Amino acid sequence: MATSHRRPRVRWAASRGPKAPPRPGFLAIGEGAATWLVEAGAAGAGRVRVKMAEAVALAKLHGAARVNWALGHAAVYGRFAERDLPAILAHQAAATPGSARHASQDHTLQAGTAAWEGFGR
């Protein structure tokens, strides 16, 4: 993960004039959004403004806290594709809490490799 000490800032807000009311934007979602923006820039992600607008729309639907969490995780794991953020939110909503379970070698349905023992001789 490429980290940078630069902080994202809103460039285009200054062009609206000094008396324009502030509008909620991507960076208003939280620190996860700022981290996502820095990491997306470092990774060379494309269509960043479209993805930012999608995140703002998702924050209105799901709440800023959930989208902030999802953006932070997307940044950490390098997920910057078109449908990554909605997929992370869907998984977060459907996942059951608790630890992951893994099958052990004692309880497996695998037949084994004994049948391949003489193969190639």
Order of alpha helices (4+ residues) and beta strands (2+ residues): alpha-alpha-alpha-alpha
